[in-house]
Amino acid sequence: MKIPPCRLVILAAIASFCANWSFAFQITYVNTSVDTFYKLAKTAYKQSRSCPTCILPEPQWLSQWSVTVSMFYPGTIFGFAMVPFMTKCMGVKRSLGIMCMAATIGVAVHFLALSFLSFG
């Protein structure tokens, strides 16, 4: 098995760390499309119940929005469920460090898979 050059591994680790930094907080940042989706969700909630005065409960909306934002990254759904427990038990810095290490391991696995694939 041919091992990737050290510089490539370091570059992959840096790229993974930087690329995944924002995903740790993607559920908490303000997204410009949130208002549009919220109006759509409120309308759908009222129409599905045939009740023009019904109000979409905020916890239900927050759950729906989190799933909508996370569906692009299946691993984020698992992370979204784990982050509150991790930050409570270990703190924000340590949790973020663990998440970035996991992402770096994911990049390493990707490189290993490509290396094995190149062997035929």
N, C-alpha and C positions, 0 to 999 in steps of 0.2 A: 504494500500500500504506500502510495506516494503522499507524503505529508505536505500540506500547503506551506509556502514560505512564511516565515515569521512575520515579515512586514505585512503580508496579506491578512494574516490572522489579527494583527494589531489594528489594521485598517478596518476589518470587519467588526471588531469589537467596538471601535470608536463610532463607526457608522450605526451599529445597532443601538448603542447607548444614546446617541444623539437623535436617531430616528424615532425611538420609542419613548423618549422623555415626555413628549406631550401626551401620549396615549394614557399615561398614568392619571392624568387629570382631565381627560376628554369629557367625562360625564359632568364635570363641574364648571367648565368654561361656558361663557355666554355665546350661543350660536345665533347667527343672524336669521336663520330660517326657523327658529323656535316659535316665533309669533305666528308665522304662516301655518305651521303644523298644529299649533295650539288651537287656532281658529277652526281648522279642519276637524280636529278631534272633538271640539265642543259641538260643532254642527252634526257630526256623525253620532255623537252621544245622544243629542236631542232627537234626531231623526230615527235612530234605532229604537227609541222608547216611545216614539210618537208623542212627545211631551215637549212643547216649545219653551216651557219655563224650567225644565230640569237643568241642573248645573253639574258639570263634570267634576267629580271629587278630585282634589289636588293630588292625593297619594296615587290614585289611579293614573292620572295624567303623567306624573313623574316617572312611574314605572313604564308606561307606554313610551315616553320620550327616551328613557334610558335604553330600552330595547331597540328603538328605532336608530339611535346613534350607534349602538354597539353592533348592530347586525352586520355591519361591514367587516367586522373583525370578530369571528366566533370566540376567540380566546378572551376577548374583552368582557363578554358576558360572564364567564367564569371569574375573571379578575374583578369585575364590578361587584360580584357577590363576596369576594374574598377581601377586597381592600378595606372595608370597615372593620373587619375582625383583625386584619394584620396591623392596621394603624393603631387600633385600640391596644393590642397586645405588645407591639414592638415599636410604635412611634412612626411618624411619617418618613423621616430620613432613612431609617433601616428598612422599612417596607419598600420604599422607592428603590433603594439599593438592591434588594432581593429581586424586585421586578425587572430591573435592568440586567441583573446577572442572568435571570431566566431568559431574557430576550437575547443576550449574548450567547448563551448555550444553544438557543434555537438557531442562531446564525451558524454556529459551529456544526450543529447537526446538519444544517442545509449544505454547508461546504463538504462535509463528509459524504453526504448522499450524492452530491455531484461528483466527488472523487471516485466513489464506488461505481457510479454510473459510467464514468469514462473508461473504466476497466472492461466494460462490456458485460 
